[in-house]
Amino acid sequence: MRIPLAAAAVVMAAGCVASRHEIPADSVGIAVEEITEAGVEVAEMELAADTIIRLTEQDFIDVAEELGVDVASVKAVIEIEAGKSHQGFAAPGQPVMNFDLSMFRRFASKRGINLAKYSKSHPAVFNRAGRTQSAVYRRFKAAESINRHAAIEGTFWGMFQIGGFNWKKCGTKDIEEFAMLMSRSERDQLELFARFIVNSGLQKALQQKNWAAFARGYNGPGYARRGYHTRLAAAYKRYDTVKGEK
């Protein structure tokens, strides 16, 4: 089992605010004392429904080893995508999201859906004003009621902000499994990221700390204009320095 409930002792309340996302402080942390081996899976499912299962340092170590990189490299990517607080969830079962109307429009069109006819019945989908996670989630749910598949594809998910259209590169059997795992725990988000890196051919760039090559593949051709590679390098240096001081 990938997320042992011994690690549930580090489940924290969702009251932190990431630098790029407003996160409501309405989640309650819990402590887990004794759970029998037979009851672990059921209890873990119950935990995921009303708590946020945070990453532990061991999670970082495990996945960094899988990728053949150091922990500082993984943390650097998270910081750029999710902010210094490394938040993957806005609320229990609600991963940090960035709904992209243009992407949703593209994937809806591929399914023969003309969004113009939904402008009055689903105004939230077309309202770009709200930037809080609660507003983004409302937009996503409104889009989902039009077409769930297109809504998932047109949204960027979790602490690594992976587009739903990349569900195959994340190694999931279908888009529903992608959404389920993104919504279950931060460890799942981390493992989806690892699979995406491998299947996108970015593992070598991350191993070599070739930030420009990694940024180009991960963030697109406009990475340099946004200084994505230089911010990655700076974030890596901070985490690598912290490691060296221990």
N, C-alpha and C positions, 0 to 999 in steps of 0.2 A: 504494500500500500504506500502510495507516494507521499501522503500528508498524514503522518501519524498523529493521533490525538494527543500525544504527549506535547506536541507543538502547539496545541490549542491554548496552553497557558500563556502564549504570547499573543493571542488574539486581542486586538486593541479596539477601543472605541473609534468610530469613524468621525471624530470631531476635529481632525487636523485640516488645515487649509493648504492645498498645494499651490505653488506659485502661479499655475496656469488654470486652476480649476477651483471653483467655490464648492466646498463640501459641507453638507449639513451635519450638525453635531447631535444626531438623534439615535446613534447606535450605541448599544451597551456591550461592553466586554464581559467575558465570562471566565471562570476558572474551572478546570476539569481535574478531578482528583483520581478516581479509580473507575476504569471502564474495562470490562472483560474483553478478551480477544474476540469472542464471538459477537459482541455487541458493537465493535468499533465501527464497522461500515454504516450501520443504521444510525448510530449516534453522530457520525461525521456528516451524514446527509442532513440530519436535523440541525446541526450546527450551521451548515452552509445556508440554511433558509433564513436565519435571523441574526447572523453575525458575519463579520468580515474576517476571513482567515488571512492574516498578514504573512508576509515573507519573513523567514528567519535567516540568520547568517548562514546556517547550514544549507538552506535552499540555494542561496547564492553560490556557495562552494560546490554543491552537487552539480548544478547546471553549468557553471563555469568549467568544471572538469569535463563534462560531456562535450562542451564546445572546444576544449583545448585552449581556453583563454584564462586570464586572471579575473578575479572578482571585480577589480577596479574597472575593467573594460565594460562589464555588464552594468555596473552601477552608473557609469558615465552615460550610457545610452538611456537608462531609466530617467536620470536627472534631466536630460534634454527633452525627453518626451513627456514626462509626468511631473517635473518639478523636483525640487530638493527633498520634499517630504516622501517621495516615492509612493504616492497613493495610486492604487489600482481601482479603487471603488469609491463611489460617491455615497453609497448606502448599501446595506446588506442585499445581495443579489442584483445590485445595480452598478455595473462597472462604469468607470469613467468613459464618457463617450464624446465623440465629435461628429455630429450628424452633418453630412455634406449634401445640400440640396441638389447641386449640379450632378453629383455622382448618383444620387437617388433617381434623378430625372433620367439619367443615361440608362440605368439598369431597369427602370420601369418601362422605358421606351422599348427595350429589347424584349419585353414581355407583352408588347402591344398595348401598353397602358398610356393614355394621354392624360397627363396630370392637370392640364388646363381645366378639365371639367370638375376637378376637385377643389378648385381655389376657394369656393364659397362654403362647401361642406366640410373642408379640412383646413381652415385658415392657419392653424398652428404650424403646419408643414412649411408654409411659405413665409412665416414670421421670423426674420433674422435678428430681431431686436434682442432677445434674451440670450445671455452668454453664460448664465449659471448652469450648473449641471441639472438642476430641476427643470429649467426651461428646455435644455437640450433633450432631456428624457421625454418631456411632453411632445416635442417635435417628432422624436423617434417613434413613440407609441402611435401618434397620429399617422405617420407614414406607414407604420406596420399594419394599421387597419386598412390601408389601401392595398399593399402587397408586402407581406412579411419578408419574402426572399430578397426583394429589391431594397427594402429598408435595411436589412442586415448588411447587404453588400455595400450600400451607400453610407455606411457609418464606420468611423475609425474607433477601435476598441481598446480599452484597458490601458495599463501603464506604458505599454510600448506603442500605442496608437496604431495598431495594425488594421488595415482596411479589411472589411468583411469579405470583399471580393477575393482576398488572398487565402480563403479558407482551405483550399487544396494545398497550398504551399505550407500551411501550418500542420499538415498531416492528418486532418480530420476526415472522417468518412463522408460527411455531408455538412452543409451550412448550419444545420440545427445543432450538430455536435460542437461546432465552432462557437456558436452563441452560448451554448450551455456551459462549456468549459470557461469561456471568458467571464461568465457570470458566477462561477462557482468559488474560485479562490485565486489569490495572487500567485500561488505556486503554479496553478494551471496556466495563468497568463505568461509566466516565465518560461514554462516548457513549450508553449505555443510559439513564443518568440524564438526559442532555440531551434525548433523545427523549421521555422520560417527562414532563419539565418542560413541553415544548412541547405534547404531546398531552393533558396534564392542565389546560391553561390557566393554568399558574403562571409562565410566562415573564415576563409583565408585572410581577407582584408582585416577582419576583427582580430585575428590571431597576430597579424603583423602590425597592428595598430596603424594601418594605412587609413587614416581618418577621412581623407578625401575620397578614396575609392569606396569606403564603406558608406559614407554620406551620399554619394552619387547613387548607389544602389538602393539605399534605404529610404532616402528622402527625395530622390528625383534630381533631374538636371539643374534645378534652380537652387541646389544646396549652397553653392558658393555665395550667391547673392544674399542669402539669409545667414551666412556665416556658420552654417551647421557644423562643418568640419572643425573650425577653430574652437567652437564652443564644446564640441566633443573632446578635443585635445585638452582644453583647459579643465574640463570636468574630470577627465582621466587623471590628470596630474594631481588634482586635489585628493582623489581617493587613493592614488598610489602613494602619495606623501603620508596620508593617514596610516596606511598599512605599514610604511617604513618606520613610523614613530612607535608602533606597538612593541 
